[in-house]
Amino acid sequence: MDLMEGIYSRRSVRSYTNEEPTRDQVLEIVKAGSWAPSGLNNQPWRFVIVRSVEIRQQLAALTRYRHIISGAPVAIAVFCDRTVMYNDVKDHQAMGACLQNMLLAAHGLGLGAVWLGEILKSAAEVGRLLGVSSAMELMAVLAIGYPADTGQRSIRKDAEELVLAEF
């Protein structure tokens, strides 16, 4: 898939078929996330892959968007390792790049994914459920699977409307 086509055609996918992504596909998504830029190349991202139905149901109970996690065959909890951070803003920006890389990789592999942020209200509970150190700051949970609906459409403002100035 052409890079620009991938950027412009990616959508947030919230419903999935029963077909499960392979382990290799999921690891490719994690790898793509790990290739995001980070200041000083500190690579603060850490991942917990959740395929277990039981754990996904417990994870789903921690968000009002439980139906999305329950319906996805895979969830990936994405954490920022605070022990390797050197600047909050810069490291959190890197985490956004990591998440975007993961979403684009899923799309490029023919999968669908959505970045769930509302679950951050339950970050401590997510960390306990997944058995991660309190040094791991939850950034998002990605729900991933084969899209049940491929007809999603979206619109964006024209780029010229968004430019504040040109010098």
TORPA-4810 file (N, C-alpha, C, O; in nm, 3 decimals):
<nodes>
NODE_1_0.085_-0.118_0.000_0.000_0.000_0.000_0.089_0.124_0.000_0.184_0.133_0.078_M
NODE_2_0.058_0.216_-0.086_0.128_0.344_-0.090_0.111_0.415_0.045_0.003_0.413_0.103_D
NODE_3_0.217_0.479_0.092_0.214_0.545_0.223_0.102_0.648_0.233_0.024_0.646_0.328_L
NODE_4_0.094_0.738_0.136_-0.008_0.843_0.143_-0.149_0.783_0.135_-0.239_0.828_0.205_M
NODE_5_-0.166_0.683_0.052_-0.296_0.615_0.044_-0.332_0.556_0.179_-0.447_0.565_0.224_E
NODE_6_-0.234_0.494_0.246_-0.257_0.436_0.377_-0.297_0.540_0.480_-0.388_0.518_0.560_G
NODE_7_-0.229_0.653_0.478_-0.262_0.761_0.573_-0.405_0.811_0.549_-0.482_0.828_0.643_I
NODE_8_-0.439_0.833_0.423_-0.570_0.891_0.391_-0.685_0.792_0.399_-0.800_0.833_0.415_Y
NODE_9_-0.657_0.663_0.390_-0.766_0.565_0.392_-0.784_0.495_0.527_-0.882_0.423_0.545_S
NODE_10_-0.692_0.515_0.621_-0.705_0.452_0.752_-0.826_0.508_0.827_-0.852_0.629_0.824_R
NODE_11_-0.900_0.422_0.892_-1.014_0.463_0.973_-1.007_0.394_1.109_-0.942_0.291_1.125_R
NODE_12_-1.074_0.452_1.207_-1.087_0.387_1.337_-1.193_0.279_1.324_-1.309_0.308_1.296_S
NODE_13_-1.152_0.155_1.344_-1.241_0.040_1.327_-1.285_-0.008_1.465_-1.203_-0.036_1.552_V
NODE_14_-1.415_-0.016_1.484_-1.471_-0.048_1.615_-1.547_-0.179_1.619_-1.595_-0.219_1.725_R
NODE_15_-1.561_-0.246_1.504_-1.628_-0.377_1.502_-1.549_-0.471_1.413_-1.495_-0.431_1.309_S
NODE_16_-1.542_-0.598_1.455_-1.450_-0.694_1.397_-1.519_-0.826_1.366_-1.621_-0.861_1.425_Y
NODE_17_-1.459_-0.899_1.271_-1.504_-1.035_1.244_-1.446_-1.126_1.352_-1.372_-1.081_1.439_T
NODE_18_-1.479_-1.255_1.344_-1.426_-1.351_1.441_-1.287_-1.401_1.404_-1.222_-1.469_1.485_N
NODE_19_-1.239_-1.368_1.283_-1.107_-1.413_1.241_-1.000_-1.343_1.325_-1.003_-1.222_1.344_E
NODE_20_-0.906_-1.423_1.374_-0.802_-1.368_1.461_-0.676_-1.333_1.384_-0.630_-1.412_1.301_E
NODE_21_-0.619_-1.217_1.409_-0.488_-1.186_1.351_-0.384_-1.285_1.401_-0.395_-1.335_1.513_P
NODE_22_-0.285_-1.314_1.319_-0.179_-1.406_1.360_-0.086_-1.337_1.460_-0.086_-1.214_1.473_T
NODE_23_-0.009_-1.418_1.529_0.091_-1.363_1.622_0.191_-1.278_1.545_0.231_-1.171_1.592_R
NODE_24_0.231_-1.324_1.425_0.326_-1.247_1.345_0.270_-1.111_1.307_0.343_-1.012_1.307_D
NODE_25_0.141_-1.104_1.273_0.080_-0.975_1.240_0.081_-0.882_1.360_0.114_-0.764_1.348_Q
NODE_26_0.047_-0.934_1.476_0.045_-0.852_1.598_0.186_-0.804_1.632_0.205_-0.688_1.669_V
NODE_27_0.284_-0.892_1.619_0.422_-0.851_1.646_0.470_-0.749_1.544_0.551_-0.662_1.578_L
NODE_28_0.423_-0.758_1.421_0.459_-0.657_1.319_0.402_-0.520_1.358_0.467_-0.417_1.337_E
NODE_29_0.283_-0.519_1.414_0.222_-0.394_1.460_0.304_-0.335_1.575_0.330_-0.215_1.577_I
NODE_30_0.344_-0.419_1.669_0.428_-0.373_1.780_0.562_-0.321_1.728_0.611_-0.217_1.772_V
NODE_31_0.620_-0.394_1.634_0.747_-0.351_1.575_0.733_-0.214_1.510_0.820_-0.128_1.527_K
NODE_32_0.625_-0.193_1.435_0.603_-0.063_1.371_0.595_0.047_1.476_0.650_0.155_1.457_A
NODE_33_0.527_0.020_1.587_0.522_0.117_1.696_0.660_0.148_1.750_0.691_0.263_1.782_G
NODE_34_0.743_0.044_1.760_0.876_0.063_1.818_0.969_0.142_1.727_1.075_0.187_1.771_S
NODE_35_0.931_0.161_1.602_1.013_0.239_1.509_0.974_0.385_1.504_1.024_0.460_1.420_W
NODE_36_0.885_0.428_1.592_0.852_0.571_1.600_0.974_0.648_1.651_1.060_0.591_1.719_A
NODE_37_0.982_0.775_1.617_1.093_0.854_1.669_1.076_0.882_1.819_0.964_0.901_1.867_P
NODE_38_1.187_0.884_1.890_1.182_0.922_2.032_1.308_1.002_2.063_1.416_0.975_2.010_S
NODE_39_1.293_1.101_2.149_1.405_1.185_2.187_1.515_1.102_2.250_1.489_1.016_2.334_G
NODE_40_1.638_1.128_2.210_1.755_1.055_2.257_1.744_0.904_2.228_1.818_0.824_2.284_L
NODE_41_1.653_0.868_2.139_1.626_0.727_2.106_1.600_0.645_2.232_1.644_0.530_2.242_N
NODE_42_1.527_0.704_2.328_1.503_0.634_2.455_1.395_0.526_2.444_1.383_0.443_2.534_N
NODE_43_1.317_0.526_2.337_1.219_0.421_2.310_1.137_0.385_2.435_1.150_0.274_2.487_Q
NODE_44_1.054_0.478_2.484_0.985_0.457_2.610_0.865_0.361_2.605_0.805_0.332_2.708_P
NODE_45_0.830_0.312_2.487_0.710_0.229_2.472_0.730_0.088_2.525_0.836_0.027_2.512_W
NODE_46_0.622_0.038_2.585_0.615_-0.100_2.632_0.473_-0.147_2.598_0.379_-0.068_2.594_R
NODE_47_0.458_-0.278_2.573_0.332_-0.330_2.523_0.290_-0.455_2.600_0.373_-0.536_2.641_F
NODE_48_0.160_-0.467_2.619_0.102_-0.592_2.670_-0.002_-0.634_2.568_-0.100_-0.563_2.543_V
NODE_49_0.020_-0.753_2.510_-0.072_-0.808_2.410_-0.172_-0.897_2.482_-0.135_-0.986_2.558_I
NODE_50_-0.301_-0.870_2.458_-0.406_-0.945_2.527_-0.492_-1.018_2.425_-0.571_-0.957_2.353_V
NODE_51_-0.476_-1.150_2.420_-0.560_-1.236_2.335_-0.663_-1.311_2.420_-0.770_-1.346_2.372_R
NODE_52_-0.629_-1.336_2.545_-0.716_-1.412_2.634_-0.854_-1.346_2.643_-0.866_-1.228_2.674_S
NODE_53_-0.958_-1.426_2.616_-1.095_-1.374_2.624_-1.124_-1.326_2.766_-1.183_-1.219_2.786_V
NODE_54_-1.082_-1.405_2.864_-1.109_-1.370_3.004_-1.045_-1.235_3.041_-1.110_-1.150_3.100_E
NODE_55_-0.918_-1.217_3.005_-0.849_-1.091_3.039_-0.909_-0.976_2.959_-0.925_-0.866_3.012_I
NODE_56_-0.943_-0.999_2.832_-1.005_-0.892_2.752_-1.138_-0.849_2.811_-1.172_-0.731_2.808_R
NODE_57_-1.215_-0.944_2.865_-1.343_-0.908_2.927_-1.321_-0.824_3.052_-1.395_-0.730_3.077_Q
NODE_58_-1.220_-0.858_3.130_-1.187_-0.779_3.249_-1.138_-0.640_3.209_-1.171_-0.540_3.273_Q
NODE_59_-1.058_-0.635_3.103_-1.010_-0.506_3.052_-1.128_-0.424_3.001_-1.137_-0.304_3.027_L
NODE_60_-1.218_-0.488_2.930_-1.336_-0.420_2.875_-1.422_-0.359_2.985_-1.482_-0.253_2.966_A
NODE_61_-1.428_-0.425_3.098_-1.510_-0.375_3.209_-1.458_-0.243_3.265_-1.527_-0.177_3.343_A
NODE_62_-1.337_-0.204_3.227_-1.275_-0.081_3.279_-1.300_0.041_3.190_-1.245_0.148_3.217_L
NODE_63_-1.382_0.026_3.086_-1.411_0.138_2.997_-1.557_0.138_2.956_-1.621_0.033_2.952_T
NODE_64_-1.609_0.254_2.926_-1.747_0.261_2.877_-1.756_0.208_2.734_-1.866_0.185_2.683_R
NODE_65_-1.642_0.189_2.668_-1.639_0.133_2.532_-1.609_-0.018_2.537_-1.538_-0.071_2.452_Y
NODE_66_-1.666_-0.083_2.639_-1.639_-0.226_2.661_-1.672_-0.311_2.540_-1.605_-0.411_2.514_R
NODE_67_-1.775_-0.272_2.465_-1.815_-0.353_2.348_-1.705_-0.359_2.243_-1.695_-0.458_2.169_H
NODE_68_-1.622_-0.257_2.235_-1.515_-0.257_2.135_-1.406_-0.358_2.175_-1.363_-0.438_2.092_I
NODE_69_-1.363_-0.354_2.300_-1.260_-0.447_2.346_-1.315_-0.589_2.349_-1.245_-0.684_2.312_I
NODE_70_-1.438_-0.605_2.392_-1.500_-0.738_2.395_-1.511_-0.798_2.255_-1.497_-0.919_2.238_S
NODE_71_-1.535_-0.714_2.156_-1.555_-0.762_2.021_-1.427_-0.779_1.940_-1.430_-0.835_1.831_G
NODE_72_-1.317_-0.731_1.993_-1.189_-0.740_1.920_-1.117_-0.867_1.963_-1.113_-0.899_2.082_A
NODE_73_-1.059_-0.940_1.868_-0.987_-1.061_1.906_-0.853_-1.033_1.976_-0.798_-1.121_2.042_P
NODE_74_-0.801_-0.911_1.960_-0.673_-0.874_2.022_-0.683_-0.732_2.075_-0.741_-0.643_2.012_V
NODE_75_-0.625_-0.712_2.192_-0.607_-0.577_2.245_-0.459_-0.562_2.279_-0.394_-0.655_2.325_A
NODE_76_-0.408_-0.443_2.255_-0.270_-0.414_2.295_-0.273_-0.292_2.386_-0.313_-0.183_2.345_I
NODE_77_-0.230_-0.312_2.510_-0.217_-0.200_2.603_-0.078_-0.140_2.579_0.022_-0.211_2.579_A
NODE_78_-0.075_-0.009_2.559_0.049_0.060_2.527_0.085_0.149_2.646_0.007_0.234_2.689_V
NODE_79_0.205_0.127_2.696_0.252_0.199_2.814_0.377_0.280_2.782_0.453_0.247_2.690_F
NODE_80_0.396_0.386_2.858_0.519_0.464_2.853_0.597_0.431_2.980_0.547_0.445_3.091_C
NODE_81_0.720_0.388_2.962_0.806_0.352_3.075_0.867_0.479_3.134_0.959_0.538_3.077_D
NODE_82_0.814_0.520_3.247_0.857_0.646_3.309_1.003_0.642_3.354_1.063_0.747_3.375_R
NODE_83_1.060_0.524_3.370_1.198_0.515_3.416_1.298_0.554_3.307_1.414_0.579_3.338_T
NODE_84_1.254_0.559_3.181_1.347_0.597_3.074_1.313_0.734_3.014_1.380_0.780_2.922_V
NODE_85_1.209_0.797_3.066_1.168_0.928_3.015_1.269_1.036_3.055_1.334_1.026_3.160_M
NODE_86_1.280_1.138_2.971_1.364_1.252_3.010_1.288_1.383_2.998_1.332_1.484_3.054_Y
NODE_87_1.176_1.385_2.927_1.095_1.506_2.915_0.951_1.464_2.889_0.923_1.397_2.790_N
NODE_88_0.860_1.503_2.978_0.721_1.458_2.966_0.660_1.487_2.829_0.603_1.398_2.766_D
NODE_89_0.672_1.611_2.784_0.608_1.648_2.656_0.670_1.569_2.542_0.598_1.507_2.463_V
NODE_90_0.799_1.569_2.533_0.867_1.500_2.423_0.838_1.350_2.422_0.812_1.292_2.317_K
NODE_91_0.841_1.288_2.540_0.815_1.145_2.548_0.669_1.112_2.519_0.639_1.009_2.457_D
NODE_92_0.578_1.197_2.562_0.437_1.172_2.530_0.410_1.195_2.381_0.326_1.126_2.323_H
NODE_93_0.479_1.288_2.321_0.467_1.305_2.176_0.518_1.179_2.105_0.457_1.134_2.008_Q
NODE_94_0.626_1.123_2.152_0.680_1.000_2.094_0.578_0.887_2.106_0.565_0.805_2.015_A
NODE_95_0.508_0.883_2.216_0.407_0.778_2.234_0.293_0.794_2.133_0.239_0.695_2.085_M
NODE_96_0.256_0.919_2.102_0.154_0.942_2.000_0.201_0.892_1.865_0.124_0.834_1.789_G
NODE_97_0.329_0.916_1.834_0.385_0.867_1.708_0.386_0.714_1.705_0.358_0.654_1.601_A
NODE_98_0.418_0.653_1.816_0.417_0.508_1.828_0.277_0.453_1.799_0.261_0.359_1.722_C
NODE_99_0.177_0.512_1.862_0.039_0.468_1.842_-0.005_0.485_1.698_-0.071_0.398_1.642_L
NODE_100_0.031_0.598_1.637_-0.006_0.619_1.497_0.062_0.517_1.407_-0.001_0.464_1.315_Q
NODE_101_0.190_0.489_1.431_0.258_0.385_1.353_0.185_0.252_1.365_0.170_0.180_1.266_N
NODE_102_0.139_0.219_1.485_0.070_0.093_1.506_-0.062_0.089_1.430_-0.096_-0.012_1.369_M
NODE_103_-0.136_0.200_1.432_-0.263_0.206_1.359_-0.240_0.192_1.208_-0.314_0.122_1.140_L
NODE_104_-0.138_0.259_1.158_-0.108_0.249_1.015_-0.059_0.109_0.978_-0.093_0.059_0.871_L
NODE_105_0.019_0.047_1.064_0.065_-0.089_1.037_-0.052_-0.186_1.032_-0.059_-0.271_0.944_A
NODE_106_-0.145_-0.173_1.127_-0.263_-0.260_1.126_-0.338_-0.243_0.994_-0.376_-0.342_0.930_A
NODE_107_-0.358_-0.121_0.953_-0.427_-0.091_0.828_-0.352_-0.151_0.710_-0.413_-0.212_0.622_H
NODE_108_-0.222_-0.135_0.707_-0.140_-0.188_0.599_-0.144_-0.340_0.591_-0.122_-0.397_0.484_G
NODE_109_-0.170_-0.405_0.704_-0.180_-0.551_0.708_-0.321_-0.601_0.680_-0.348_-0.721_0.688_L
NODE_110_-0.412_-0.509_0.647_-0.550_-0.548_0.620_-0.635_-0.565_0.744_-0.745_-0.620_0.737_G
NODE_111_-0.584_-0.519_0.856_-0.657_-0.526_0.983_-0.720_-0.391_1.013_-0.690_-0.291_0.948_L
NODE_112_-0.807_-0.389_1.111_-0.864_-0.265_1.159_-0.823_-0.246_1.304_-0.799_-0.343_1.376_G
NODE_113_-0.816_-0.121_1.346_-0.777_-0.092_1.484_-0.838_0.041_1.526_-0.872_0.125_1.443_A
NODE_114_-0.849_0.058_1.656_-0.892_0.186_1.711_-0.811_0.214_1.837_-0.777_0.123_1.913_V
NODE_115_-0.782_0.341_1.856_-0.705_0.391_1.969_-0.807_0.431_2.075_-0.883_0.526_2.055_W
NODE_116_-0.809_0.359_2.188_-0.903_0.388_2.296_-0.832_0.465_2.407_-0.736_0.417_2.466_L
NODE_117_-0.881_0.584_2.433_-0.820_0.668_2.535_-0.904_0.684_2.660_-0.851_0.716_2.767_G
NODE_118_-1.033_0.662_2.649_-1.121_0.681_2.764_-1.084_0.589_2.879_-1.111_0.619_2.995_E
NODE_119_-1.022_0.477_2.846_-0.981_0.379_2.948_-0.872_0.436_3.040_-0.844_0.378_3.145_I
NODE_120_-0.812_0.548_3.001_-0.709_0.609_3.086_-0.762_0.645_3.224_-0.686_0.654_3.320_L
NODE_121_-0.892_0.666_3.236_-0.951_0.695_3.367_-0.933_0.577_3.463_-0.943_0.593_3.584_K
NODE_122_-0.908_0.460_3.407_-0.889_0.338_3.485_-0.746_0.287_3.474_-0.721_0.167_3.488_S
NODE_123_-0.652_0.377_3.451_-0.513_0.337_3.425_-0.454_0.249_3.535_-0.388_0.150_3.506_A
NODE_124_-0.478_0.284_3.660_-0.421_0.205_3.769_-0.478_0.064_3.769_-0.404_-0.033_3.791_A
NODE_125_-0.607_0.051_3.746_-0.671_-0.080_3.742_-0.619_-0.163_3.624_-0.598_-0.284_3.637_E
NODE_126_-0.599_-0.098_3.510_-0.545_-0.167_3.392_-0.405_-0.220_3.425_-0.374_-0.336_3.396_V
NODE_127_-0.322_-0.137_3.485_-0.188_-0.179_3.522_-0.189_-0.298_3.615_-0.111_-0.392_3.598_G
NODE_128_-0.278_-0.296_3.716_-0.287_-0.408_3.810_-0.334_-0.535_3.739_-0.278_-0.643_3.758_R
NODE_129_-0.437_-0.520_3.656_-0.491_-0.635_3.582_-0.383_-0.701_3.496_-0.374_-0.824_3.490_L
NODE_130_-0.303_-0.619_3.431_-0.202_-0.672_3.339_-0.068_-0.700_3.405_0.026_-0.745_3.340_L
NODE_131_-0.060_-0.672_3.535_0.060_-0.707_3.612_0.184_-0.627_3.576_0.295_-0.679_3.580_G
NODE_132_0.165_-0.500_3.541_0.281_-0.418_3.508_0.318_-0.327_3.625_0.235_-0.298_3.712_V
NODE_133_0.441_-0.285_3.627_0.493_-0.197_3.731_0.420_-0.062_3.728_0.371_-0.019_3.624_S
NODE_134_0.415_0.003_3.843_0.354_0.136_3.850_0.438_0.239_3.774_0.393_0.351_3.752_S
NODE_135_0.559_0.202_3.733_0.642_0.292_3.651_0.592_0.296_3.507_0.635_0.380_3.428_A
NODE_136_0.500_0.206_3.472_0.443_0.203_3.337_0.317_0.287_3.334_0.219_0.257_3.402_M
NODE_137_0.320_0.393_3.254_0.206_0.485_3.243_0.123_0.445_3.121_0.173_0.445_3.009_E
NODE_138_-0.003_0.412_3.143_-0.091_0.372_3.034_-0.115_0.489_2.940_-0.153_0.598_2.983_L
NODE_139_-0.092_0.465_2.812_-0.113_0.567_2.709_-0.241_0.542_2.631_-0.309_0.638_2.593_M
NODE_140_-0.274_0.417_2.607_-0.394_0.381_2.530_-0.405_0.230_2.528_-0.312_0.157_2.564_A
NODE_141_-0.521_0.184_2.483_-0.540_0.045_2.448_-0.586_0.044_2.304_-0.678_0.116_2.266_V
NODE_142_-0.520_-0.038_2.222_-0.562_-0.056_2.084_-0.642_-0.184_2.075_-0.599_-0.289_2.122_L
NODE_143_-0.759_-0.175_2.014_-0.839_-0.293_1.980_-0.807_-0.324_1.835_-0.806_-0.235_1.751_A
NODE_144_-0.781_-0.452_1.806_-0.733_-0.490_1.673_-0.803_-0.616_1.626_-0.825_-0.710_1.703_I
NODE_145_-0.838_-0.618_1.498_-0.896_-0.737_1.436_-0.926_-0.710_1.290_-0.893_-0.604_1.237_G
NODE_146_-0.988_-0.807_1.226_-1.030_-0.787_1.087_-1.159_-0.706_1.088_-1.252_-0.740_1.161_Y
NODE_147_-1.166_-0.599_1.009_-1.284_-0.511_1.013_-1.412_-0.583_0.969_-1.413_-0.654_0.868_P
NODE_148_-1.519_-0.564_1.046_-1.650_-0.618_1.009_-1.717_-0.527_0.907_-1.800_-0.572_0.828_A
NODE_149_-1.683_-0.399_0.909_-1.743_-0.301_0.818_-1.629_-0.224_0.752_-1.549_-0.161_0.821_D
NODE_150_-1.623_-0.231_0.622_-1.514_-0.160_0.551_-1.565_-0.038_0.477_-1.492_0.020_0.396_T
NODE_151_-1.688_0.002_0.502_-1.745_0.115_0.430_-1.738_0.248_0.502_-1.811_0.341_0.467_G
NODE_152_-1.653_0.259_0.602_-1.646_0.384_0.678_-1.594_0.499_0.593_-1.506_0.481_0.509_Q
NODE_153_-1.649_0.614_0.616_-1.608_0.735_0.545_-1.572_0.841_0.648_-1.618_0.835_0.763_R
NODE_154_-1.492_0.936_0.607_-1.455_1.046_0.695_-1.423_1.167_0.610_-1.392_1.156_0.492_S
NODE_155_-1.432_1.282_0.672_-1.395_1.405_0.602_-1.297_1.482_0.688_-1.294_1.467_0.810_I
NODE_156_-1.219_1.562_0.624_-1.124_1.649_0.693_-1.134_1.788_0.635_-1.173_1.806_0.519_R
NODE_157_-1.100_1.885_0.714_-1.092_2.022_0.664_-0.983_2.030_0.559_-0.887_1.953_0.564_K
NODE_158_-0.996_2.119_0.467_-0.893_2.142_0.367_-0.768_2.193_0.437_-0.777_2.274_0.529_D
NODE_159_-0.653_2.146_0.395_-0.526_2.185_0.459_-0.509_2.336_0.465_-0.457_2.389_0.563_A
NODE_160_-0.553_2.406_0.361_-0.538_2.552_0.360_-0.616_2.619_0.471_-0.579_2.727_0.516_E
NODE_161_-0.726_2.557_0.516_-0.805_2.612_0.627_-0.729_2.603_0.760_-0.758_2.678_0.854_E
NODE_162_-0.635_2.512_0.768_-0.565_2.485_0.893_-0.434_2.561_0.907_-0.378_2.569_1.017_L
NODE_163_-0.385_2.617_0.800_-0.258_2.689_0.802_-0.282_2.829_0.860_-0.361_2.906_0.807_V
NODE_164_-0.212_2.860_0.967_-0.227_2.991_1.031_-0.153_3.101_0.953_-0.201_3.214_0.944_L
NODE_165_-0.039_3.066_0.898_0.040_3.165_0.825_0.142_3.094_0.737_0.178_2.979_0.760_A
NODE_166_0.185_3.165_0.636_0.297_3.119_0.552_0.391_3.236_0.535_0.347_3.346_0.502_E
NODE_167_0.517_3.215_0.555_0.616_3.323_0.542_0.714_3.289_0.432_0.805_3.368_0.405_F
</nodes>
